[in-house]
């Protein structure tokens, strides 16, 4: 029996989950697995980098689920510090370059997994590549940032961008004793929320001592005589900085795939079927932050970079490559985050997203508490809910609050997946006791309110 060859491009969540699952299903002699990873680490939690930076968790080793050595012990030929430079689909081979020696070689495959992840946005601004300007996409990036902070005598930090990474890094730098300014081009921080909910995040961040500058685009990084970043420039003024962190979001890293002629969607992510097979290519698979996935609420594909999805993609791919059968049905767009003690959550569609796909909707926003109001430790929270006009189908939920707020979004995520109406959500039999919830859970209060708005037309 001829050994089948699996090549994996990318050694993090999706790629190594696929390789590990395929290895469990097919033994050496049946399937040979070679994986290429540009960095030094494998199977790590990039989501933990802000908490490592802030000193909440140890790193980088604590953030690694499985080391390259452990993968190799399990029969996967994982080659770190090795980048793939070309995919030859017709010849069923990839060209890989050892980033240390510069040597290149071709490697044949019977099945190919593209798990190249996402790249952080780095706009072509003057000074963007100066010393003291940091992205935080990989563990190597995290180590470089921490090394830079240790060498920095000043205590002024500017974060460019106020999305998930931006607000999390603002907290991390605040914990490190820096005075922090966040510069965001949108009207409010957290563009993953509607502006009215983003305004709550801004108010809370300002209360923590973080300077939040919105409706402002960065025009460049000002450098000092030593070539290091000294300030962040906008059209109106300069914000002094001893360190600059980029939190502008990410885009799918699909340059290799595009050059090979693989199909991409509107956001530049690879398009796959439900089995995570690249459309039109029987033996090419893709998963993780480089793909677009089906949004179960809007019915369209979208790019969502989350480790939870990447691991699931890898499991599906590995099962299929290993001779089994699995599918990834899609997502509802659930995400949670925090900045200091403020918790932020969303699932489903924002108002702008619902309008973009032609949905007519009603909204309701309520204020409640995490526990019974009389119980010690009750914290305020705001819940916003969208439902389809006419049908009442739940379309989206956003939550901003303190302890006990964010994970309430999981109830809404299940309801969205089940295509429940707001009225059905309001009737759910959720757990109640004063230490955990008011008599009417905040999610149920919002559902009642938006269901009433639907009934009113």
N, C-alpha and C positions, 0 to 999 in steps of 0.2 A: 504494500500500500504506500503510495507516494504521499509524503507529508505536505499538507496544505499550508500556505504561507500567509500569515496575517501581518500587515504593517500598520502601525499606529503612529500618527503624527500628533504629538502633544502628550505630555506625561502628567497631566493633572486629572481633575475629577472625571470628565467624560472618557478620556482616552484610557486611563488606567482602570477605570471601572469596567470598560468594555473588554480590555485585555484580561483582567482578572476573572471576569465572568466566563469568557470564552475558554480560559485555561481550566476552570473548574469543570466545564462540560466536555472538553476535549483534551486528552493527555498528549504529552510530547510523543512524537512519532506519528500522531494524527494531525497535529497543528503546531507549527512553529510560529512564535510571536516575537516580532522585533518592534520596539517602540523608540521614538526619537523625541528628546526634550531639550530645548535650547538652554534652559537654566540648570541649576545644580540640585534643585529639589523636585520631588514628585509627590503627587497625591496630598496636596496641602490645602489649608483653608485660607484663601485670600481674604475672606470676610473677617478673619481675626486680626488682620494687620493693624487696623485702628486701635484695637484693644491692647495689642502688643506695644504699639507706639505709646499709648497712654499709661503703660505700666500696670494694666489690669490683669493681663495674662503673660506668661512667659513665652518666649519665642527665641529662634524660629522653630526649634525642634518640637516644642509642644504643639505647634500648628500642623505638623506633618502626620498624616494618618498612616502612611506606609512609605518607608524609605526606598531609594533605588536598590539598595542591597537586599531588602526584603522582597521586592518584586523579582529580583534575579534569583533568589533562593526558591521562588515559586515557579520557576521555569519561564520567565519573561525576560528576554534580552533587551533591557532598558538601557539606552545609551544617552547619558546626560551630556550637556554642553555640546550637543549635536543638532544642527538645524537642517531641515529639509528645504532645498532651494528650488526644486522642480518636481512636478508630477507629470509623468508620461503615461497617459491613460491608454493609448494605443499599445504601448509596449509593456503595460502593467508593471511599472517600476517607478521608483522615486530616487532622486539624487540627494544624498545627504552629505553635509560638510561638518567635519570635526572643527569646532570653533576654537580649539586650542592649537591644533597643528595646521589647520587649513586644508587638510587632505579631504578629497571628495571621492565618493564611490556610489555606484548604482545598486539598488536593492529591489529585487523582484517581489511581486505580491500576487496572491490570488484574491484576497480581500484587503481593502484599504479603509482605514478609519481616519477621517479628518476631524481632529479635535484641537484646532489651533487657537481656540479661545477668542478673546477680544483684546483690542488695543486701546489704551487710554487716549482720549482726545488731547492733542498737543498742537494748538493752533500756531501758524507760522508768524509768531510775534517776535519783535526784536528783543533779544535777551532771554528767550525761552529756554535756551540750552545752557544758560550760565550756571556756574557752581552755586549751590544753594537753592536751586529750583528742583523740586522732587515730584515724581509721580509715585503712585503706591499700588501698582498692579500685581507685583510678584513679591515673594519673600526676599529676593535679592534687593528689590526696591525698598522694602521695609527696613532691611539692614542698613542700606545706604542712607536712608533718612535718619535712623537712630544714630549712626556714626556722625552724620552731619550735625545733629542736634548737640551731640556731646562736644563737638569742636566749636560750637557757636557761643560766643560770649554774650551777645545781645539777647533780648527776650521778646522780640517783636515778630509775630508770625502773621502772614497773610495767606488765606486759603482762597483760591480762585474757583468759584463754582459752589453752589449750595444744594447739590443733590445729596444722595445717600452718603457717598464717600466724603463730600465736602463737610457736611454737618458732623459726621463721625470723627473726621480728622480735626475739626474745630474743638470738639470735646477733648480729644487726645492731647492736643497742644495746650489746651487750658489746664489739663491735669499736670502737664509738664512744667507749668509755671509761666507760660508765655502769655502775653497780651495778644488777643486774637482778633483779626479783622477778616470778615468773609465778604468777598465781592461777587455779586451775582447779577447777570444781565437781565434776568426776568423780574417781574414786578414783586415777587415774593420768593423766599427760599422754598425748596422742595417742589419743583415743577411736576413731580409725580402726584401732587395733590392739587385740588382746585385752589384758585388764589385765595378764597376766603378762609380755607383751612390752612394754607401756607402762611397767612397772616398770623395765625395763632402760634405757629412755630417761630416766626420772627419775633413776636412779642416775648415768648419764653426765652429765646436765645439772648435777646437784649437784656432780659432780667438776670441772666447768668453772667453778664459782663462781657459778652461777645459783641463786637461792633459789626452790625449787619448792614451792608451797603447794597441796595437793590436798584434795578433799572439802570445799571451801570456796566458798560463793557470795558474790559481791560484792553489797553492799546499797546502795552509793552512792559518789559521788565527793565528797570533802570539798574545799571551795574556801577559799582564803585571802582576806584583806581586799581583794586586787586582783581577785578573781573568777576567778583561775586555779586549776587543779587543784593541790591540795597533798597529797592522800593518797587512797588507795583504802580504803574501809571494808568490813569484813565483820562478821558477827555477833559475833566475838570480839575483833577489834582493828583498828587502822588501819595501813596500810603507806604510809609517806611517799613522795611521788612529785613529781618536778619535771616529768615527762612521763608520760602514760598512753597506751598503745596498745591498741586493741581488736582482739582476735584470736578472736572468738567464732563465726566461720564466716559463711556466707552462706545466703540463701534466694533462690529464683527471683524475679526482678523481673517479675511478671506482672499488676500492677494494671491496666494498660491493657487487656491481653488479657481479664482477668476481667470488666472493665466492658463489654467488647464481646460477652461471652457465649461466648468461646472455651473449649474443654474443658480442665480442669486435672486433674492426678493427685493422689495422696495427699500429696505433698510440696509441692504448689502449682505444679509445673512444667507447661508446656503438653504436651499429648499429641499425638504425630504418628504417621504411618505410617512405613514403612521408607524412603520417598522424602523424608521430612522435611516432608510436607504435613500441616497441622493437621487432625486427624480431623474429617470431616464438612464440610470447606471446600475446595473444589476449587482455589481460587486463593490460598490463604493458607498460607504456609510459616513454619517456625520452627526456630531452631537456637541452639546455644551454651548458656550457663549458665541460660537461661530455660526449658529443656525437660527432660522426663524421658526417659530412654533405657532400652532393654531390657537387663536384666542377663542375660547368656547362661548364667550359672551357676544363678541362682535362678528364672529364667523370669518375673520380675516387673520392672516399671519402677521406676527410682530416679533421684534427682537427683545428678549428679556434675559439679561445676564445674571443668573443666579446659580449657586452651587447645587441647590436642591434639584433643579431641573437637570443640570449636567450629570449628576450621579444617576438619575433615573434614565437619561438618554443612554449612558454607558451600559447600564444593566440591560436595557432593551437590545442594544447593538450586540453586546456580548452573547446574549441568549440566542439571537438569530444567527450570528456567525458560528456559534457553538452547536448548531443543529436543532435548536428549539424554536419557539415562536413567541414573540412578545410585541406589543405596540405601545406607543406613547400617545394617548388620546388628545392631549392639549392642556392648556392652562387657563386660569381665570385672572391671572395677574396679581397674585397676592405677594405683598412685601411688608416687612416691618423694620423699624430702625429706632434709634434713640439718640438723643443728645443730652448728656448729663441725666437728669431724672425725667426728662420729657420723652414719652413714647409716641411713636408715629406709625400708623398702619393704613394700608389701603388694599382693596381687592376689587376686581371688575373695572368698569370704565369711569373715567372722569367725565365732566360735562362736555368738554371739547371733543373727547374721543367719541362720545355717544353722538354728538352732532355730526362728526366727520363720517360716520357710517349711516347717517340718515335716520337715526332713532329719535322719536319724540318722547319726552320724559318729564317727570315731575321730581322735585327734590324736597327733602325735609332735613332740617338741622336741629338737633336737640342737645341740651346740656344736662348731664346727670353726674353720678358719682360711682366709684368703683365698688363701694360697699354701701350698706344701709347708712343713711346720712348721720345717724346717731352713733354708729359704731366707730371706735377709735381708728384712725388711719384712713378714713374715707377720702379719696382723692377725686378732684373734678375731672371730667372728660367731656369732649364734644364729639358727637357722632353725626355724620352726614350720610344720607342714603339717597340713591337714585333708583327710580322704578319706571318702567315703560308706561307711557300714557295709554290708557285703554285696557291693556292686558294686566297691568300691575306686576309684570315680571321684574324681579330684582335685577338691576343693572350694575350697581356699584356701591361700595361702602368705604368711608374714610373715617379714621378715628385719631384724635389727638388728645392725649391726657397724661396722667402720671401713672404710678404703679398700678398694674392690673388692667391697663387700657389696651395695649397693643394686641395681645393674643386673643382678645374677643373677636378680632377680625376673622378668626378661623371658622366661627359659626357662619359668618356671611360667605366665606369661601365655599363651604359645603353647600349652602343654599344656592349659590350661583351655579355650581357644578350640577346640581339637581334641577336647575331651571325653575326654582320655586318663585312664587309670587310674594310680594311684600306681606299680603294677608296671611299666607301660609307661614312665613317667618314669624309674624307676630303671634301666631298660635303655638309656636314650638314650646315643648315642655323642658325648659332649661332649669338647671339646678339653682336652688335658692337657699341661702342662709345669710344672716346679717354680716358675717365676716367676709363673705364672698360677693355679695350683690345686693342692690335694693330689691324690693319685692318684684318690681318690673325691671329686668335687666336693661341697661342702656340700649342694646341692640334691639330689643323688643319694643322699647319706647319709640325709637326711630322708625321701626317697621310699622307700628300702629299709625304714626303720624303720616308717613308717606303713603300708606294704604288709604288713609282718609283723603289725602290729596288726589289720589287716583279716582276714588269714588266721586269726588266733587267734579271730576272732568278737567 
